[in-house]
Amino acid sequence: MDPRVQLIEHLKFFQALGAAGVSRDLSWRGGAAAPAVETLDFIRADLGDCTRCKLHRAGRHQIVFGAGNPRAELMFVGEGPGADEDIQGVPFVGRAGQLLTKIIESIKLTRNDVYIANVIKCRPPGNRNPEPDEVDSCEPFLLRQIGSIRPKVIVALGAVAARALLRTNEPISHLRGRVYKCGFALVVPTFHPAFLLRSPEKKREVWEDMKKVRALLAGDADGQGDDSR
């Protein structure tokens, strides 16, 4: 991506998180985080019975906003709700969600310790990939969720989430294995649990990514940490 375009996109990201601008003042650059001005309840109320894109006419049962610890250090971002999520109103509760639970538990955490959300909040017909206009309509609410929670680490589950957070068109196979800085958070892209159900041989690579997450949460700046399980 052209660096100028990337800079513009990241400035849009910060603006969506509530940043009013930048400053030459060294105290501003020192990393002091601005307080969250929105609660998740406020953001959910603002989302309302959303009709901002065509998905509200595509047979959704309900909006799937997000679930978990509103002050979590670790956040997982997926693509969009599936059939089970659409019925229950909770992200990642189907087969892929059961696998995500195991992934979370592999680093000695529970679903109550983390926050889980999706780029889009309504199920696309037939579980197809979200279309650009749908992402454009829903993504600001994801960014506001991130701004409210202020996680230390975000795990981007799959290409749709990674592209939304990192402003790139690179495939997830090229993005995973590295740690990216995005605003105040570190982003670790990895394969989506639904993909792992079809390609279980990739689980080892996800475990390598989760070891990076564990190290980052422990304060390891580069996410290398201890290789032992």
N, C-alpha and C positions, 0 to 999 in steps of 0.2 A: 504493500500500500504506500502511496505517496506520503512522505512524512508530514507534509502540510495538511493533507486530508485527515491523517491520523490524529494530528493535534486538534483540528477542529472537532472531530468526533469525540475526543476525550474531553474537550471543554464542554461539549454538549452533555456529556455524562456527568461532569461535576455540577453543571447548572441544574440538571434534573435532580441531583442529590441536595440541592439547596445552596450551593456555593454562589456567593454574590460577585465574586471576582478574585483577582490575585493582588498581591502587594509585594513591593520591594523590601518591606520591613522584615528583618531577619527573624524577629520573634514570630511572625506569621509563618515563615518557612520552617520553623523549628518543629512542626509536626503536631502542634496542639489541635485536637479535634474539636470542631464546632459542635455544640450540643444538638442532639436530635430535636427537631421542632415538631415532629409529627409522631403520634403513636400509631401502631398498627391498626388499632380500632378506628382511628380517624381516617386512615388511608382506605380501609375497607368500606367505611361509610361513604367516602368520596367516590369510590368505585361504583357503589350502588348496584342496582339491577342493570348491569352495563349493556348498553346498546351501541357502543362506539364502533364496532365492526360487524361484519356479516355473520359472525359465529353465533350471535344471539338468535339468529333465525335458522340455525343449522341443527336444531333438535337437542340443544343442551338441556340437561335437567337442572343444573345449578352451577354457579361460579365456584371455582376451587381456588381460594385465595392463598392459603399457606397454613402451616401448622408448626408448632414447636416453641422453643424458648425465645421470647422476644428480645433477650439480651445475649443470645448465643454468640460464642466466639467463632463457631463453625456453621456455615450455611451451605446448603446444597441447592443448586438451581437446575431444574430439568427443563424439558421442552414444553409439555402441555399435558393436561389431564387425559387419562384413558377412560375406558368404559366404567371400571370400578370406581375410579375417582369421581367421575361425573355423577354417579349414583350416591356416593357417600359424602362428597364435598370435602374430602381430605386428600392431599397429594400422596402419591406413591403408596397405595394400599393393595394393589393387585399383585401379580406374580413378580413383576419388576420391583415393586415396593418391598416385598418380602426379602428379595435379594439385597435391596438397599439397606434394609434393617441389619442384615448380616454384615454388610460392608461397614456400617457405622459401628457395630459391635466389635469388629475386628481391631479397632483402635481404642477399645475400652470405653466407648461412649454409648449412650442410648438415644433413641429418637427424641426423648424429652430434653436432652442436652443440646440439641442442634435445632436449626430452623430449616424447613424444607419448603420450597416454592417452585414455581414454574415461570418461564418467560411469558406464556399466555395462560389465561385463567379459565378458558372455556375449551371443551373438547372439540377438536376438529373432526369433521365427519370421517368415519372410517379410520380414525387415528392417523390421518395423513399428516405430513409436515405442515407447520404453520406457514401461511403465505405472508409475503412482506408487509402488506397493509395491515394484517392482523397483528404482526409483531410490532409495527409502528404504533398501533393503537394501545397495545397492552404494556409494552416495555416500560413506559414512564412509571407505571405502578410498581413494577419490579424494582426499578431504581429507587423509588421512594421507600419501598420495604427495606432495601439494603441500607439506605440512609438512616432509617429509623433504628434498625438493629445494630448497624456498625460492626459487622463481624470482622474478626481478624483474618480469617481465611474463607474463601468461597470455592467450593468444588463445582465446576461447570460440567454437568452430566450430558455429554454428547455435543454434536456440532452446533445445534441451534443455540444452546445456552452459551457455548464458547464464543460463537460469532457475535451474539448480542453483547456480551461483556467485554470482549477484546477487540471488537470492530475489525474483524478479519474474515476472509473467505477461505482461510486455510482449512484443510480437512482435519478432523479430530486426531487422526493417526499421526499427523505432523505436529500438532499442538501439544499433545500429551507428553509427559515426561519432563516438562519444564514448569517453572513457577513464574508468574507474570504479576507485575505491579499494576493495580488498577485503582486509582484514587487512594483511599486509606486501606484498602484490602489487598491481600495476595490471592491470586486466582490460580487454581490448579485444575486444568482441564483433564478429563478422563472419559472413558467409554460409558455410555448410558447403560443402566442395568438391563433394559430390554434387549440391547445388543448382546449383552453377555449371555442372556438366555438362549440366543441363537448361535453364539460363538463362545462357548465356555472356555475355550483354550486361551482367551484373552483375559481371563480372571487374574492371571499372574501379573499382567501389566497394571491392572487396576490396584492390586495389592502394592506394587511398587509406588504407585501414585499416592496411595493412602499412607504409606510410610513417610512420604514427604509431608503430607498434611499433619501427621502426628508430630513430626520434628518441628514444623513451623509453629504449631500450637504450643510446643514446649520452649519456643524462643530461639530455635536454630534459624539463623538468618537465611541460609541457602537451602533449607529443607532436606539436608542430607541425613542427619540424625544417625541413629543406631540401626543397623541392618537386622538385628535380631527381632524375632516376633514377640 
